[in-house]
Amino acid sequence: MKKLEDGLKRIYLPILVAVAILWSLFPIYQLVLVSFTPSGELLTQLFEIPKHLTAKFFKSVLFGNDLPWPNMYNSVVVATLVTVITVTLSVLGGYSFSRWKSSTSKALFYTILVFRMFPPIITVIPIFLVMQKFALVDTFWGLVLAHIPFNLPLAIWLMKAFYDSVPIELEEAAWIDGASISQELRKIVLPLVAPGIGVTAIFMFLDSYIEFLFALTLSRRMVVTMPVKIAGYVIFNDLRYQVMFATVLVSTIPVVILYFLVRKRLLAGLSLSFIKG
């Protein structure tokens, strides 16, 4: 019976993996295909391949009158600021929650996570009124301050999990040798959870880079981000599929660059999350 189960696993597991990969790649395939499809040959079926391909929509996006580079710059600046602030706070907060074992700590930790569960749409109007009061509408800091409350709980939760994987005995040994908490944190713990910090930074960057609701509400002309720019291609009685999809592909450039810069830390961080003790 066990041999039969092992045989079925060897047969069906690769099939399931292949189906999952195809399911994940198919939207990207459609995105690329539509971007190169002429206006008169828009796809009418999912698997239909156009007779002709054109790069004019990419030329329009990259070299036309309505370039996306300022919007990409805005998105990168906002996402970078959010990442730096949330990662810095979560490095400290995650360590505190990991090492401070008490009912108060547990209650406070779950209270912070509750804020992540709130639908952002119910806070849009209050946040807009606050930003308007302090003249932060259509500014970088207005968007950054709107993103942080929703990103920080996730960052703290991730960092706590990474700190939990570091044995407390290493810190106790450092304390016996006379090291202070700041010294053992800087010289022992942080190097061990560095891959986890990289994973957290990637999540924070992506979450802020693709955020749409607050970007749409708090931007006017100066800090319009890429998601708002892409949504602007939806015009009354018209939907510019090819230009929109070409812009989407161009908007992935910072994400792809970030991935290749930190891919080793990402894999190490994901491996670290499965190690306990």
C-alpha positions in Angstrom: 0.0 0.0 0.0 2.8 2.4 0.9 4.6 1.7 -2.4 1.3 2.5 -4.2 1.0 5.8 -2.4 4.6 6.7 -3.1 4.0 5.8 -6.8 0.9 8.0 -7.0 2.9 10.9 -5.4 5.6 10.6 -7.9 3.0 10.7 -10.7 0.6 13.3 -9.5 2.9 15.7 -7.6 4.8 16.8 -10.8 1.5 17.2 -12.6 0.1 19.4 -9.8 3.3 21.5 -9.8 3.1 21.9 -13.6 -0.6 22.9 -13.4 0.2 25.5 -10.7 3.1 26.9 -12.7 1.0 27.2 -15.8 -1.9 28.8 -13.9 0.5 31.4 -12.5 2.3 32.1 -15.8 -0.9 32.4 -17.9 -1.8 35.9 -16.9 1.7 37.1 -17.6 1.5 35.4 -21.0 -1.7 37.3 -21.7 -0.2 40.5 -20.5 2.8 40.2 -22.9 0.6 39.0 -25.8 -1.9 41.8 -25.6 0.9 44.4 -25.3 2.2 43.4 -28.7 -1.3 43.0 -30.4 -2.4 45.6 -32.9 -5.5 47.6 -32.2 -7.6 45.8 -34.8 -6.6 42.3 -33.6 -7.5 42.3 -29.9 -7.8 38.8 -28.6 -11.3 37.4 -28.6 -10.3 34.1 -27.1 -7.9 33.2 -24.4 -5.6 31.1 -26.5 -5.9 33.0 -29.8 -2.5 34.2 -31.2 -2.7 37.4 -33.3 -1.5 37.3 -36.9 0.7 40.3 -36.5 2.7 41.7 -33.6 3.7 45.3 -33.0 5.9 47.2 -30.6 4.3 50.6 -31.1 2.6 50.5 -27.8 5.9 50.0 -26.0 7.4 52.8 -28.0 4.4 55.0 -27.0 5.0 54.2 -23.3 8.7 54.5 -23.4 9.2 57.4 -25.8 5.8 59.0 -26.2 4.3 62.2 -24.8 2.8 60.6 -21.7 5.8 58.9 -20.1 5.4 56.8 -17.0 8.9 57.5 -15.5 7.8 60.3 -13.2 5.1 58.0 -11.8 7.5 55.2 -11.4 9.9 57.5 -9.6 7.0 58.5 -7.2 6.2 54.9 -6.5 9.8 54.0 -5.9 10.3 56.9 -3.5 7.2 56.2 -1.5 7.9 52.5 -1.4 11.5 53.1 -0.3 10.6 55.4 2.5 7.9 53.1 3.7 10.3 50.2 3.6 13.1 51.9 5.5 10.7 53.2 8.3 8.7 50.0 8.7 11.8 47.7 8.6 13.6 49.9 11.2 10.6 49.8 13.6 9.9 46.2 13.0 13.5 45.2 13.7 13.1 46.7 17.2 9.4 45.8 17.7 9.8 42.2 16.5 12.8 41.6 18.9 10.8 43.0 21.8 7.8 40.8 21.2 10.0 37.8 20.6 12.0 38.1 23.9 9.4 39.8 26.1 7.2 36.8 27.2 4.1 37.9 29.1 0.4 38.2 28.8 0.7 41.9 28.3 3.1 41.4 25.4 0.9 38.8 23.8 -2.2 41.0 24.1 -0.3 44.0 22.7 1.1 41.9 19.8 -2.4 40.7 18.8 -3.8 44.2 19.2 -1.3 45.4 16.6 -2.2 42.6 14.3 -5.9 43.6 14.5 -5.0 46.9 12.7 -3.8 44.8 9.7 -7.2 43.1 9.5 -9.1 46.4 9.1 -10.2 47.0 5.5 -8.2 50.0 4.3 -11.3 51.5 2.6 -13.0 52.2 6.0 -10.1 54.5 7.0 -9.7 56.4 3.7 -12.0 59.3 4.7 -10.5 59.8 8.2 -6.9 59.6 6.9 -7.8 62.0 4.0 -9.2 64.5 6.5 -6.1 64.3 8.7 -3.8 64.7 5.8 -5.7 67.6 4.5 -5.6 69.2 8.0 -1.8 69.0 8.0 -1.4 69.9 4.3 0.0 66.5 3.4 -2.4 65.7 0.5 -0.4 65.2 -2.7 2.9 64.8 -0.9 5.3 62.0 -0.5 5.0 62.0 3.3 1.2 61.9 3.1 1.3 58.6 1.2 4.1 57.2 3.4 2.2 58.0 6.6 -0.9 56.4 5.2 0.9 53.2 4.2 2.9 52.7 7.4 0.0 51.8 9.8 -1.1 48.9 7.5 2.5 47.7 6.7 4.0 47.9 10.1 1.9 45.1 11.8 2.9 42.6 9.0 6.5 43.7 9.3 6.5 43.2 13.1 4.8 39.8 12.7 7.4 38.6 10.2 10.4 39.8 12.2 9.1 38.2 15.4 9.0 34.9 13.6 12.6 35.3 12.4 13.7 36.3 15.9 11.9 33.3 17.4 14.1 31.0 15.2 17.3 32.3 16.9 18.1 30.4 20.1 18.0 32.5 23.2 21.1 30.6 24.5 23.3 32.6 22.1 22.2 35.9 23.7 22.6 34.5 27.2 26.2 33.5 26.4 26.9 37.0 25.2 25.4 38.5 28.4 27.6 36.2 30.5 30.6 37.6 28.6 29.5 41.1 29.6 27.8 42.2 26.3 24.9 44.7 26.6 21.6 44.1 24.9 22.4 46.6 22.2 25.8 44.9 21.6 24.4 41.3 21.4 21.6 42.5 19.2 23.9 44.3 16.8 26.7 41.7 16.7 25.0 38.4 17.1 21.2 38.5 16.5 20.9 40.9 13.6 23.5 39.1 11.4 21.6 35.9 12.0 18.2 37.4 11.0 19.6 39.5 8.1 17.9 37.2 5.5 14.7 37.8 7.4 15.2 41.5 7.3 15.7 41.2 3.5 12.4 39.2 3.2 10.5 41.8 5.3 11.9 44.6 3.2 10.8 43.0 0.0 7.3 42.5 1.3 7.1 46.1 2.5 8.4 47.5 -0.8 6.0 45.5 -2.9 3.0 46.2 -0.7 3.6 49.9 -0.9 4.7 50.0 -4.6 1.4 48.4 -5.8 -0.9 50.2 -3.3 -3.8 51.9 -5.1 -6.5 53.1 -2.7 -4.6 55.6 -0.7 -2.5 56.6 -3.8 -5.7 57.4 -5.6 -7.2 59.3 -2.7 -4.2 61.3 -1.5 -2.6 62.2 -4.9 -3.5 65.0 -7.2 -0.7 65.9 -9.7 2.6 65.9 -7.9 2.9 62.3 -6.5 0.7 60.2 -8.8 2.1 56.7 -8.5 2.1 53.9 -11.1 -1.1 52.1 -10.0 -3.0 55.4 -10.4 -1.3 56.1 -13.7 -2.3 52.6 -15.0 -5.9 53.1 -13.9 -5.9 56.3 -15.8 -6.0 54.4 -19.1 -9.6 53.4 -18.3 -11.4 56.2 -20.2 -15.2 56.6 -20.5 -16.4 54.2 -23.2 -12.8 53.2 -24.0 -10.2 50.9 -22.5 -6.7 51.2 -23.9 -5.7 47.6 -23.3 -2.4 47.5 -25.1 -1.0 50.8 -23.6 -2.2 49.8 -20.2 -0.6 46.3 -20.4 2.6 47.7 -21.8 2.7 50.2 -18.9 2.1 47.4 -16.4 5.1 45.5 -17.9 7.3 48.6 -17.7 6.2 49.1 -14.1 7.7 45.8 -13.1 11.2 47.0 -13.9 12.0 48.1 -10.3 10.5 44.9 -8.9 12.6 42.7 -11.2 15.8 44.7 -10.3 15.0 44.4 -6.6 14.5 40.7 -6.9 17.9 40.1 -8.6 19.6 42.2 -6.0 18.2 40.3 -3.0 17.3 36.9 -4.4 19.9 35.1 -2.4 18.7 36.8 0.9 15.2 36.0 -0.1 15.8 32.3 -0.4 17.9 32.3 2.8 15.2 34.2 4.6 12.5 31.8 3.5 14.6 28.9 4.6 15.2 30.6 8.0 11.5 30.9 8.6 11.2 27.1 8.7 14.0 26.6 11.2 13.1 26.7 14.9 15.8 26.6 17.6 
